[in-house]
């Protein structure tokens, strides 16, 4: 089975439609599938539900899809860097399922593992627990959280072999593996594609069984959200 696609547009053809739920890997702008996000924008699909740790920043990452009003609902953990996100949410134009970061990661991991729900103490006694089942274990109260199984996952890796085995680079690993396993269809954007056998077994962070489509982006731009430089001192 050939998993390599010639372009991001081709990799998304036939699998994204209005109303789709997508999981998008990345943390801030680190490890985001930028080319796939651009291709998703070009599909014109609307009323999307997007699962992601955050929604990029204004004009970058998922921020592009907010500007085109293609996202109906975000399932996110952190939203503090995106003014358009804030504007749409406060104006009632964007739905938000605000989810603690660890809970969000576990929702994706559980979805990929075939676990429909789990119990956690995180969020008990807060707005996060409203309307959810509570149960007591060993004298402590837990809230039940449902797992997430998106229609499509868009992830970013450094290297893939032709079978879809993936290696992520440093902190770009973040939410990408969990997003990849959770999706019914997983599309991966990579910087390099190598023959099977090139990656040593211990260098494979995610096995290819989870990966359905691969596209190469040889011109990855690694954005920095906030550049901090030291100030030279005289001496």
N, C-alpha and C positions, 0 to 999 in steps of 0.2 A: 504494500500500500504506500503510495507516494504522498508524503505529508508536506512536501515543499511547494509553496505557492509563489508565483512570480512577482506579486505585488500585494500590498495590504488590502487594496480594493478587492482583489481576487480572493484573498483569504476570508473576507467577510461576506462574500457574495452568497446569498441564499440562506444565511443563518441569522441575520439581524432584521427585525421588522418592528413596526410600531407596537409599543407596549411591552417590548422585551425587557427582561431583567438581566443585567450584566454585572459581573464582578470585575473590577479593574485593579490590578496590582500596583504597588508603589507606596511610598511614604513621603508626603510632601511632593517634591519633584524628583525624589531619588527612586530610580528603578521604575519609572512610569513607561508604559508602552506608547510612546509619543506618536509614532507613525500610525499605529492602529487607532489611536484616538482621533487623529486627523481623518483617517479613512471612515471611521464611524460617523464623524460629522458629515462627510461627503455622501453617506447613504441617505441622509435626510430623514432617517427614522426618528419618530417623535414619541412623546409620552413614555420615555424610558425610565425604568427604575435602575439606579446605579449604586452598587455596593462598593465602597472604597473608604480607606481610612480617612481621607479628606477629599476635597473637591478641587485640588490644584490651587492655583492662584489666578488672579485676573488675567485672562488671555493666554494662559499656559495650562497644559494638561487638561483635566476635565473642565477647567474654567472656560475653554473654548466652547464646550457643549452647553454651558450655562448661557453664554452670550447669544447662541443661536436658539435658545429656549427649547432644546430637544429633551432635556431632563425634566421629568415630572416629579420624581421623588429621589432623594438621597438617603441611603442607609450608611451613616458615617459616624466617626468618633471625634474628629477635630475639624472645625470649620472656621477658625479664627483668622485665616490669611486671605480670605476671598471676599472682597467688598460686594461684588455682584451677587454672590451666594447670600450674603447678609441682607442685601436689599430685597431680593426675591422672596426670601423666607419671611421677613418682617412685613412684606406687602401681601402675604398670603398666596404668592404665586408659585411657591415651591414647597412640596411636602418634605418633612425631615423626620426620619426615625433615628433619633440620637442614641448611640449605643456605646457603652464603655469600651475602650480599646481592646482589652483582653477578652471581653465578651464577644466582640466583633470577630476577633481572630478565631475564637473557639466555635462560633457559629459557622464559619467557613470550614474549619477543620472537621467539625462534626458532620457537616453536609457532605464533605468528600469521603468520610468514613462510613456513610450510610446510617448515621445516628440521627434520629428525627428531632430530639430535644435533649436538654441536659439541665441540671440544677446548679445554681451558683449563688453565693452570698452577695455578689456585687450588685448594687442597685436596690437592695432591700430597704424599704422605708423611704424611697425617693420616687420621683416621677417615673423613673425607669421601670419600676415594678407595677405601675398602675395597670389594672386590667389583666394581669398575668397570674397564673396559679402560684400560690405560695405553699410550701410544705416544710415540715419540721423534721430534721434529722439530728439525732444525738443532742437535742436541746437547742439547736440553732435553726433559724429560719432561712430558707433558700427560695429563690425565685426561679421558675421554669422559663427557659429561653428556647425558642424554636431554632433549629439549624437553618442554614441558607443553601439553596441549590439553584444557582442562577442558570438561565438558559445558555449563556455564553460567558466565558472568562477570557479577558484580555490581559496577558502578562508579558513581562520583559525579562529576558535572560541574557547572559553574556554569550554563551556557547550552546548550540544544540548539535547533536549528531543527526543523521538522516532518519533515525528511528524515533527522534523526539526526546531522547535523554538530555537533560538540561543541567548546566552549571551556571549558577548565579555569581555575581561579583560582589563580595563583601556585603555592605548593608543594603544593597539592592535586592538582597534575598527577602527582606522584610515580609510583606504580605503576599508576595508573588506565589510561593509554593502553595499556600492555603487556598488562594484564589484559583489556582490552576486545578487542584484536585476537586474543588467544589462544583465547577461548571459541567453542565451536560456536554458542552463542546468547548474545548480549550484551544485558543489561538495564541501563539507565542511569537513575539518579535525578538530577534536575536541579532547580535553584532557579527557572529561568525557561525557558519555551518561546516561541520567536519564529518568525515566518514565514520561509520560505525566501527568501534574499536579504538578510536583515537582517545576518547575519554577513559581514563582509568576508573575502575569500579568505585573507588573511594572518592573520586572527584565528581560523581554524579549526585546532584542534590535532589533531583526529581526524575523518576523513571518515565520513559517514553509512553507507557501505557495510558498516562493521563493526557497526553498531548495529541491533538487531532490535526492541527494545521500550523505550519511554520512559515514565517516570512523573514527575510534578512533585511536589516536596516544598516547599511555600511556607514551611514553618516549620522550616527547618534550624537545628539547634543546633550551634554550633561550640565543642566542648568543648576545654578546656585540661588536659593531663595533669598538669602541675606548674606552678602559678602562682608566679612569683618576683617579689617587689616590692622596690624599693629602700627602705632605711631612712632616713627623714629625719634629717639631722644638724643640730645646733643651730648658731646663728650669728647 
